[in-house]
Amino acid sequence: QVQLVESGGGLVQPGGSLRLSCTASRSIFSISIMGWYRQYPGKQRELVARIASGGTTVYADSVKGRFSISRDNAKNTVYLQMNSLKPEDTAVYYCNSYLVDSSRDEYWGQGTQVTVSS
């Protein structure tokens, strides 16, 4: 199994920046698509950004140009750099790992709260 540990959430004013980190308990990047999702109260979880083992990235239109996803294979860590934050970015952010090997396992972090408010 894989444990995902998230950090970096908190309270920030509009226009500010945060960097979220997600560290896996073992090396899985070679066989995993890593992603960040967010969930508003009463809404379904939605994709923010994802990165494949080969480096291909996908971003939601609402964050394109403001957020950037990256990974450090040596540290088994994926990051989400969030700039120019808006109140509508307020949500619980979740780290996700989808294994593309024969297991087809999917793992989620516990979630970290991001609040953008004046």
Salt bridges, closest charged atoms under 4 A:
GLU46 OE2 - ARG38 NE 3.32
ASP61 OD1 - LYS64 NZ 3.49
ASP89 OD1 - ARG38 NH1 2.99
ASP89 OD2 - ARG66 NH1 2.81
